[in-house]
Amino acid sequence: MTTYIIRRLILAAIVLFLVSVFVFVAMRLLPGDPVLMYMSASSVQEITEEQLNMVRHEFGLDKTLPLQYLDWISGVLHGDLGTS
């Protein structure tokens, strides 16, 4: 019985990892720039490229995808689910 529970816990951890990778990749494949969606429609036209890059740096979007995933998953594990 103990081996069954351990095996199921290991499989659950693998499934959770695969689902988290799938969700992360799916969110990154959505069309559009997340920074431009974050900004209001009126401010998008008057914002400069430097300001866009600054906001991308603030949200960590200037990092590579594996680093973004690690930041995201560490935030989720610490209970930081983002800004609502």
PDB file as gemmi writes it, atoms N, CA and C in Angstrom:
CRYST1    1.000    1.000    1.000  90.00  90.00  90.00 P 1                      
ATOM      1  N   MET A   1       0.820  -1.198   0.000  1.00  0.00           N  
ATOM      2  CA  MET A   1       0.000   0.000   0.000  1.00  0.00           C  
ATOM      3  C   MET A   1       0.862   1.259   0.000  1.00  0.00           C  
ATOM      4  N   THR A   2       1.966   1.229   0.739  1.00  0.00           N  
ATOM      5  CA  THR A   2       2.850   2.381   0.805  1.00  0.00           C  
ATOM      6  C   THR A   2       3.481   2.666  -0.551  1.00  0.00           C  
ATOM      7  N   THR A   3       3.871   1.620  -1.266  1.00  0.00           N  
ATOM      8  CA  THR A   3       4.471   1.829  -2.594  1.00  0.00           C  
ATOM      9  C   THR A   3       3.456   2.410  -3.561  1.00  0.00           C  
ATOM     10  N   TYR A   4       2.197   2.003  -3.428  1.00  0.00           N  
ATOM     11  CA  TYR A   4       1.149   2.551  -4.284  1.00  0.00           C  
ATOM     12  C   TYR A   4       0.989   4.051  -4.042  1.00  0.00           C  
ATOM     13  N   ILE A   5       0.956   4.459  -2.786  1.00  0.00           N  
ATOM     14  CA  ILE A   5       0.800   5.875  -2.454  1.00  0.00           C  
ATOM     15  C   ILE A   5       1.997   6.677  -2.941  1.00  0.00           C  
ATOM     16  N   ILE A   6       3.192   6.157  -2.744  1.00  0.00           N  
ATOM     17  CA  ILE A   6       4.405   6.849  -3.206  1.00  0.00           C  
ATOM     18  C   ILE A   6       4.399   6.976  -4.726  1.00  0.00           C  
ATOM     19  N   ARG A   7       4.013   5.895  -5.403  1.00  0.00           N  
ATOM     20  CA  ARG A   7       3.963   5.933  -6.867  1.00  0.00           C  
ATOM     21  C   ARG A   7       2.949   6.964  -7.347  1.00  0.00           C  
ATOM     22  N   ARG A   8       1.780   7.024  -6.704  1.00  0.00           N  
ATOM     23  CA  ARG A   8       0.761   7.999  -7.093  1.00  0.00           C  
ATOM     24  C   ARG A   8       1.214   9.437  -6.810  1.00  0.00           C  
ATOM     25  N   LEU A   9       1.925   9.655  -5.726  1.00  0.00           N  
ATOM     26  CA  LEU A   9       2.442  10.993  -5.430  1.00  0.00           C  
ATOM     27  C   LEU A   9       3.485  11.429  -6.453  1.00  0.00           C  
ATOM     28  N   ILE A  10       4.341  10.499  -6.859  1.00  0.00           N  
ATOM     29  CA  ILE A  10       5.341  10.818  -7.886  1.00  0.00           C  
ATOM     30  C   ILE A  10       4.658  11.132  -9.203  1.00  0.00           C  
ATOM     31  N   LEU A  11       3.660  10.343  -9.585  1.00  0.00           N  
ATOM     32  CA  LEU A  11       2.924  10.617 -10.819  1.00  0.00           C  
ATOM     33  C   LEU A  11       2.171  11.942 -10.738  1.00  0.00           C  
ATOM     34  N   ALA A  12       1.630  12.260  -9.582  1.00  0.00           N  
ATOM     35  CA  ALA A  12       0.930  13.542  -9.411  1.00  0.00           C  
ATOM     36  C   ALA A  12       1.895  14.709  -9.566  1.00  0.00           C  
ATOM     37  N   ALA A  13       3.106  14.575  -9.039  1.00  0.00           N  
ATOM     38  CA  ALA A  13       4.112  15.632  -9.183  1.00  0.00           C  
ATOM     39  C   ALA A  13       4.496  15.815 -10.643  1.00  0.00           C  
ATOM     40  N   ILE A  14       4.641  14.711 -11.371  1.00  0.00           N  
ATOM     41  CA  ILE A  14       4.978  14.798 -12.795  1.00  0.00           C  
ATOM     42  C   ILE A  14       3.854  15.461 -13.577  1.00  0.00           C  
ATOM     43  N   VAL A  15       2.619  15.091 -13.291  1.00  0.00           N  
ATOM     44  CA  VAL A  15       1.468  15.687 -13.980  1.00  0.00           C  
ATOM     45  C   VAL A  15       1.377  17.181 -13.676  1.00  0.00           C  
ATOM     46  N   LEU A  16       1.565  17.567 -12.427  1.00  0.00           N  
ATOM     47  CA  LEU A  16       1.534  18.992 -12.075  1.00  0.00           C  
ATOM     48  C   LEU A  16       2.626  19.772 -12.795  1.00  0.00           C  
ATOM     49  N   PHE A  17       3.808  19.192 -12.891  1.00  0.00           N  
ATOM     50  CA  PHE A  17       4.895  19.849 -13.611  1.00  0.00           C  
ATOM     51  C   PHE A  17       4.541  20.020 -15.085  1.00  0.00           C  
ATOM     52  N   LEU A  18       4.030  18.960 -15.717  1.00  0.00           N  
ATOM     53  CA  LEU A  18       3.681  19.043 -17.138  1.00  0.00           C  
ATOM     54  C   LEU A  18       2.544  20.031 -17.387  1.00  0.00           C  
ATOM     55  N   VAL A  19       1.574  20.069 -16.507  1.00  0.00           N  
ATOM     56  CA  VAL A  19       0.471  21.030 -16.653  1.00  0.00           C  
ATOM     57  C   VAL A  19       0.984  22.457 -16.485  1.00  0.00           C  
ATOM     58  N   SER A  20       1.894  22.673 -15.543  1.00  0.00           N  
ATOM     59  CA  SER A  20       2.427  24.024 -15.355  1.00  0.00           C  
ATOM     60  C   SER A  20       3.234  24.470 -16.572  1.00  0.00           C  
ATOM     61  N   VAL A  21       4.002  23.557 -17.158  1.00  0.00           N  
ATOM     62  CA  VAL A  21       4.756  23.897 -18.378  1.00  0.00           C  
ATOM     63  C   VAL A  21       3.786  24.196 -19.518  1.00  0.00           C  
ATOM     64  N   PHE A  22       2.741  23.391 -19.652  1.00  0.00           N  
ATOM     65  CA  PHE A  22       1.761  23.601 -20.715  1.00  0.00           C  
ATOM     66  C   PHE A  22       1.071  24.955 -20.563  1.00  0.00           C  
ATOM     67  N   VAL A  23       0.654  25.306 -19.352  1.00  0.00           N  
ATOM     68  CA  VAL A  23      -0.015  26.589 -19.120  1.00  0.00           C  
ATOM     69  C   VAL A  23       0.931  27.744 -19.409  1.00  0.00           C  
ATOM     70  N   PHE A  24       2.181  27.627 -18.962  1.00  0.00           N  
ATOM     71  CA  PHE A  24       3.151  28.694 -19.195  1.00  0.00           C  
ATOM     72  C   PHE A  24       3.388  28.899 -20.689  1.00  0.00           C  
ATOM     73  N   VAL A  25       3.604  27.811 -21.415  1.00  0.00           N  
ATOM     74  CA  VAL A  25       3.862  27.919 -22.857  1.00  0.00           C  
ATOM     75  C   VAL A  25       2.625  28.430 -23.593  1.00  0.00           C  
ATOM     76  N   ALA A  26       1.449  27.971 -23.187  1.00  0.00           N  
ATOM     77  CA  ALA A  26       0.218  28.433 -23.830  1.00  0.00           C  
ATOM     78  C   ALA A  26       0.033  29.934 -23.646  1.00  0.00           C  
ATOM     79  N   MET A  27       0.352  30.441 -22.464  1.00  0.00           N  
ATOM     80  CA  MET A  27       0.222  31.879 -22.234  1.00  0.00           C  
ATOM     81  C   MET A  27       1.230  32.668 -23.054  1.00  0.00           C  
ATOM     82  N   ARG A  28       2.395  32.106 -23.291  1.00  0.00           N  
ATOM     83  CA  ARG A  28       3.412  32.807 -24.080  1.00  0.00           C  
ATOM     84  C   ARG A  28       3.120  32.746 -25.578  1.00  0.00           C  
ATOM     85  N   LEU A  29       2.326  31.773 -26.015  1.00  0.00           N  
ATOM     86  CA  LEU A  29       2.007  31.647 -27.433  1.00  0.00           C  
ATOM     87  C   LEU A  29       0.817  32.499 -27.865  1.00  0.00           C  
ATOM     88  N   LEU A  30       0.119  33.094 -26.910  1.00  0.00           N  
ATOM     89  CA  LEU A  30      -1.007  33.950 -27.260  1.00  0.00           C  
ATOM     90  C   LEU A  30      -0.519  35.134 -28.091  1.00  0.00           C  
ATOM     91  N   PRO A  31      -1.295  35.536 -29.082  1.00  0.00           N  
ATOM     92  CA  PRO A  31      -0.858  36.652 -29.917  1.00  0.00           C  
ATOM     93  C   PRO A  31      -0.898  37.977 -29.157  1.00  0.00           C  
ATOM     94  N   GLY A  32      -0.026  38.869 -29.553  1.00  0.00           N  
ATOM     95  CA  GLY A  32       0.014  40.187 -28.949  1.00  0.00           C  
ATOM     96  C   GLY A  32       1.102  40.315 -27.905  1.00  0.00           C  
ATOM     97  N   ASP A  33       1.426  41.548 -27.619  1.00  0.00           N  
ATOM     98  CA  ASP A  33       2.443  41.859 -26.618  1.00  0.00           C  
ATOM     99  C   ASP A  33       1.762  42.064 -25.270  1.00  0.00           C  
ATOM    100  N   PRO A  34       2.143  41.315 -24.240  1.00  0.00           N  
ATOM    101  CA  PRO A  34       1.495  41.475 -22.940  1.00  0.00           C  
ATOM    102  C   PRO A  34       1.631  42.882 -22.374  1.00  0.00           C  
ATOM    103  N   VAL A  35       2.722  43.555 -22.686  1.00  0.00           N  
ATOM    104  CA  VAL A  35       2.924  44.914 -22.173  1.00  0.00           C  
ATOM    105  C   VAL A  35       1.915  45.869 -22.797  1.00  0.00           C  
ATOM    106  N   LEU A  36       1.681  45.723 -24.103  1.00  0.00           N  
ATOM    107  CA  LEU A  36       0.717  46.595 -24.771  1.00  0.00           C  
ATOM    108  C   LEU A  36      -0.704  46.312 -24.293  1.00  0.00           C  
ATOM    109  N   MET A  37      -0.988  45.063 -23.948  1.00  0.00           N  
ATOM    110  CA  MET A  37      -2.318  44.742 -23.410  1.00  0.00           C  
ATOM    111  C   MET A  37      -2.481  45.295 -22.007  1.00  0.00           C  
ATOM    112  N   TYR A  38      -1.386  45.407 -21.274  1.00  0.00           N  
ATOM    113  CA  TYR A  38      -1.414  45.940 -19.915  1.00  0.00           C  
ATOM    114  C   TYR A  38      -1.690  47.437 -19.910  1.00  0.00           C  
ATOM    115  N   MET A  39      -1.138  48.133 -20.899  1.00  0.00           N  
ATOM    116  CA  MET A  39      -1.312  49.584 -20.995  1.00  0.00           C  
ATOM    117  C   MET A  39      -2.718  49.910 -21.464  1.00  0.00           C  
ATOM    118  N   SER A  40      -3.169  51.092 -21.134  1.00  0.00           N  
ATOM    119  CA  SER A  40      -4.462  51.534 -21.639  1.00  0.00           C  
ATOM    120  C   SER A  40      -4.322  51.966 -23.094  1.00  0.00           C  
ATOM    121  N   ALA A  41      -5.420  51.987 -23.803  1.00  0.00           N  
ATOM    122  CA  ALA A  41      -5.402  52.300 -25.234  1.00  0.00           C  
ATOM    123  C   ALA A  41      -4.882  53.704 -25.504  1.00  0.00           C  
ATOM    124  N   SER A  42      -5.159  54.640 -24.632  1.00  0.00           N  
ATOM    125  CA  SER A  42      -4.717  56.015 -24.861  1.00  0.00           C  
ATOM    126  C   SER A  42      -3.216  56.166 -24.620  1.00  0.00           C  
ATOM    127  N   SER A  43      -2.667  55.423 -23.675  1.00  0.00           N  
ATOM    128  CA  SER A  43      -1.247  55.584 -23.367  1.00  0.00           C  
ATOM    129  C   SER A  43      -0.348  54.806 -24.318  1.00  0.00           C  
ATOM    130  N   VAL A  44      -0.887  53.857 -25.070  1.00  0.00           N  
ATOM    131  CA  VAL A  44      -0.064  53.069 -25.992  1.00  0.00           C  
ATOM    132  C   VAL A  44       0.486  53.952 -27.107  1.00  0.00           C  
ATOM    133  N   GLN A  45      -0.287  54.908 -27.560  1.00  0.00           N  
ATOM    134  CA  GLN A  45       0.139  55.739 -28.679  1.00  0.00           C  
ATOM    135  C   GLN A  45       1.213  56.742 -28.284  1.00  0.00           C  
ATOM    136  N   GLU A  46       1.263  57.125 -27.034  1.00  0.00           N  
ATOM    137  CA  GLU A  46       2.239  58.136 -26.624  1.00  0.00           C  
ATOM    138  C   GLU A  46       3.402  57.571 -25.808  1.00  0.00           C  
ATOM    139  N   ILE A  47       3.510  56.263 -25.705  1.00  0.00           N  
ATOM    140  CA  ILE A  47       4.602  55.661 -24.941  1.00  0.00           C  
ATOM    141  C   ILE A  47       5.798  55.419 -25.866  1.00  0.00           C  
ATOM    142  N   THR A  48       6.992  55.603 -25.330  1.00  0.00           N  
ATOM    143  CA  THR A  48       8.203  55.418 -26.122  1.00  0.00           C  
ATOM    144  C   THR A  48       8.717  53.984 -25.988  1.00  0.00           C  
ATOM    145  N   GLU A  49       9.635  53.626 -26.852  1.00  0.00           N  
ATOM    146  CA  GLU A  49      10.225  52.289 -26.829  1.00  0.00           C  
ATOM    147  C   GLU A  49      11.009  52.056 -25.532  1.00  0.00           C  
ATOM    148  N   GLU A  50      11.645  53.102 -25.031  1.00  0.00           N  
ATOM    149  CA  GLU A  50      12.375  52.986 -23.760  1.00  0.00           C  
ATOM    150  C   GLU A  50      11.425  52.651 -22.617  1.00  0.00           C  
ATOM    151  N   GLN A  51      10.265  53.291 -22.594  1.00  0.00           N  
ATOM    152  CA  GLN A  51       9.287  53.024 -21.548  1.00  0.00           C  
ATOM    153  C   GLN A  51       8.735  51.603 -21.671  1.00  0.00           C  
ATOM    154  N   LEU A  52       8.522  51.146 -22.914  1.00  0.00           N  
ATOM    155  CA  LEU A  52       8.071  49.764 -23.127  1.00  0.00           C  
ATOM    156  C   LEU A  52       9.103  48.774 -22.602  1.00  0.00           C  
ATOM    157  N   ASN A  53      10.370  49.029 -22.910  1.00  0.00           N  
ATOM    158  CA  ASN A  53      11.432  48.146 -22.430  1.00  0.00           C  
ATOM    159  C   ASN A  53      11.542  48.167 -20.914  1.00  0.00           C  
ATOM    160  N   MET A  54      11.286  49.322 -20.309  1.00  0.00           N  
ATOM    161  CA  MET A  54      11.336  49.430 -18.854  1.00  0.00           C  
ATOM    162  C   MET A  54      10.211  48.591 -18.213  1.00  0.00           C  
ATOM    163  N   VAL A  55       9.019  48.636 -18.808  1.00  0.00           N  
ATOM    164  CA  VAL A  55       7.904  47.852 -18.291  1.00  0.00           C  
ATOM    165  C   VAL A  55       8.166  46.358 -18.512  1.00  0.00           C  
ATOM    166  N   ARG A  56       8.744  46.005 -19.673  1.00  0.00           N  
ATOM    167  CA  ARG A  56       9.097  44.597 -19.921  1.00  0.00           C  
ATOM    168  C   ARG A  56      10.096  44.103 -18.884  1.00  0.00           C  
ATOM    169  N   HIS A  57      11.057  44.954 -18.525  1.00  0.00           N  
ATOM    170  CA  HIS A  57      12.040  44.581 -17.510  1.00  0.00           C  
ATOM    171  C   HIS A  57      11.372  44.437 -16.135  1.00  0.00           C  
ATOM    172  N   GLU A  58      10.425  45.322 -15.844  1.00  0.00           N  
ATOM    173  CA  GLU A  58       9.713  45.271 -14.564  1.00  0.00           C  
ATOM    174  C   GLU A  58       8.950  43.959 -14.414  1.00  0.00           C  
ATOM    175  N   PHE A  59       8.342  43.480 -15.499  1.00  0.00           N  
ATOM    176  CA  PHE A  59       7.580  42.236 -15.459  1.00  0.00           C  
ATOM    177  C   PHE A  59       8.435  41.006 -15.753  1.00  0.00           C  
ATOM    178  N   GLY A  60       9.716  41.196 -16.066  1.00  0.00           N  
ATOM    179  CA  GLY A  60      10.603  40.068 -16.327  1.00  0.00           C  
ATOM    180  C   GLY A  60      10.462  39.484 -17.716  1.00  0.00           C  
ATOM    181  N   LEU A  61       9.850  40.218 -18.635  1.00  0.00           N  
ATOM    182  CA  LEU A  61       9.640  39.710 -19.991  1.00  0.00           C  
ATOM    183  C   LEU A  61      10.874  39.848 -20.869  1.00  0.00           C  
ATOM    184  N   ASP A  62      11.933  40.460 -20.339  1.00  0.00           N  
ATOM    185  CA  ASP A  62      13.167  40.586 -21.101  1.00  0.00           C  
ATOM    186  C   ASP A  62      14.103  39.407 -20.858  1.00  0.00           C  
ATOM    187  N   LYS A  63      13.715  38.489 -19.972  1.00  0.00           N  
ATOM    188  CA  LYS A  63      14.528  37.316 -19.682  1.00  0.00           C  
ATOM    189  C   LYS A  63      14.199  36.194 -20.673  1.00  0.00           C  
ATOM    190  N   THR A  64      15.035  35.165 -20.672  1.00  0.00           N  
ATOM    191  CA  THR A  64      14.762  34.015 -21.533  1.00  0.00           C  
ATOM    192  C   THR A  64      13.560  33.241 -20.991  1.00  0.00           C  
ATOM    193  N   LEU A  65      12.951  32.406 -21.832  1.00  0.00           N  
ATOM    194  CA  LEU A  65      11.766  31.663 -21.414  1.00  0.00           C  
ATOM    195  C   LEU A  65      12.019  30.736 -20.224  1.00  0.00           C  
ATOM    196  N   PRO A  66      13.147  29.999 -20.187  1.00  0.00           N  
ATOM    197  CA  PRO A  66      13.368  29.167 -18.992  1.00  0.00           C  
ATOM    198  C   PRO A  66      13.479  29.988 -17.703  1.00  0.00           C  
ATOM    199  N   LEU A  67      14.109  31.151 -17.762  1.00  0.00           N  
ATOM    200  CA  LEU A  67      14.199  31.999 -16.571  1.00  0.00           C  
ATOM    201  C   LEU A  67      12.839  32.578 -16.194  1.00  0.00           C  
ATOM    202  N   GLN A  68      12.040  32.928 -17.205  1.00  0.00           N  
ATOM    203  CA  GLN A  68      10.689  33.409 -16.928  1.00  0.00           C  
ATOM    204  C   GLN A  68       9.866  32.317 -16.268  1.00  0.00           C  
ATOM    205  N   TYR A  69      10.019  31.068 -16.737  1.00  0.00           N  
ATOM    206  CA  TYR A  69       9.283  29.954 -16.136  1.00  0.00           C  
ATOM    207  C   TYR A  69       9.707  29.747 -14.683  1.00  0.00           C  
ATOM    208  N   LEU A  70      11.002  29.784 -14.434  1.00  0.00           N  
ATOM    209  CA  LEU A  70      11.480  29.591 -13.064  1.00  0.00           C  
ATOM    210  C   LEU A  70      10.973  30.697 -12.141  1.00  0.00           C  
ATOM    211  N   ASP A  71      10.975  31.943 -12.625  1.00  0.00           N  
ATOM    212  CA  ASP A  71      10.432  33.043 -11.824  1.00  0.00           C  
ATOM    213  C   ASP A  71       8.942  32.846 -11.555  1.00  0.00           C  
ATOM    214  N   TRP A  72       8.229  32.419 -12.594  1.00  0.00           N  
ATOM    215  CA  TRP A  72       6.783  32.225 -12.478  1.00  0.00           C  
ATOM    216  C   TRP A  72       6.461  31.091 -11.510  1.00  0.00           C  
ATOM    217  N   ILE A  73       7.136  29.960 -11.656  1.00  0.00           N  
ATOM    218  CA  ILE A  73       6.836  28.806 -10.813  1.00  0.00           C  
ATOM    219  C   ILE A  73       7.264  29.069  -9.365  1.00  0.00           C  
ATOM    220  N   SER A  74       8.360  29.808  -9.168  1.00  0.00           N  
ATOM    221  CA  SER A  74       8.751  30.127  -7.790  1.00  0.00           C  
ATOM    222  C   SER A  74       7.730  31.069  -7.150  1.00  0.00           C  
ATOM    223  N   GLY A  75       7.179  31.987  -7.929  1.00  0.00           N  
ATOM    224  CA  GLY A  75       6.128  32.853  -7.409  1.00  0.00           C  
ATOM    225  C   GLY A  75       4.876  32.068  -7.053  1.00  0.00           C  
ATOM    226  N   VAL A  76       4.505  31.121  -7.901  1.00  0.00           N  
ATOM    227  CA  VAL A  76       3.327  30.299  -7.630  1.00  0.00           C  
ATOM    228  C   VAL A  76       3.542  29.463  -6.368  1.00  0.00           C  
ATOM    229  N   LEU A  77       4.725  28.889  -6.212  1.00  0.00           N  
ATOM    230  CA  LEU A  77       5.007  28.071  -5.038  1.00  0.00           C  
ATOM    231  C   LEU A  77       5.048  28.891  -3.750  1.00  0.00           C  
ATOM    232  N   HIS A  78       5.344  30.184  -3.877  1.00  0.00           N  
ATOM    233  CA  HIS A  78       5.346  31.060  -2.707  1.00  0.00           C  
ATOM    234  C   HIS A  78       3.998  31.731  -2.481  1.00  0.00           C  
ATOM    235  N   GLY A  79       3.017  31.421  -3.317  1.00  0.00           N  
ATOM    236  CA  GLY A  79       1.688  31.984  -3.150  1.00  0.00           C  
ATOM    237  C   GLY A  79       1.465  33.293  -3.874  1.00  0.00           C  
ATOM    238  N   ASP A  80       2.431  33.733  -4.671  1.00  0.00           N  
ATOM    239  CA  ASP A  80       2.299  34.960  -5.441  1.00  0.00           C  
ATOM    240  C   ASP A  80       1.651  34.625  -6.781  1.00  0.00           C  
ATOM    241  N   LEU A  81       0.353  34.846  -6.880  1.00  0.00           N  
ATOM    242  CA  LEU A  81      -0.363  34.500  -8.096  1.00  0.00           C  
ATOM    243  C   LEU A  81      -0.546  35.689  -9.031  1.00  0.00           C  
ATOM    244  N   GLY A  82       0.168  36.766  -8.778  1.00  0.00           N  
ATOM    245  CA  GLY A  82       0.116  37.915  -9.660  1.00  0.00           C  
ATOM    246  C   GLY A  82      -0.796  39.016  -9.136  1.00  0.00           C  
ATOM    247  N   THR A  83      -0.937  40.038  -9.943  1.00  0.00           N  
ATOM    248  CA  THR A  83      -1.768  41.183  -9.601  1.00  0.00           C  
ATOM    249  C   THR A  83      -3.122  41.018 -10.231  1.00  0.00           C  
ATOM    250  N   SER A  84      -4.165  41.253  -9.464  1.00  0.00           N  
ATOM    251  CA  SER A  84      -5.514  41.128 -10.038  1.00  0.00           C  
ATOM    252  C   SER A  84      -6.020  42.482 -10.495  1.00  0.00           C  
TER     253      SER A  84                                                      
END                                                                             
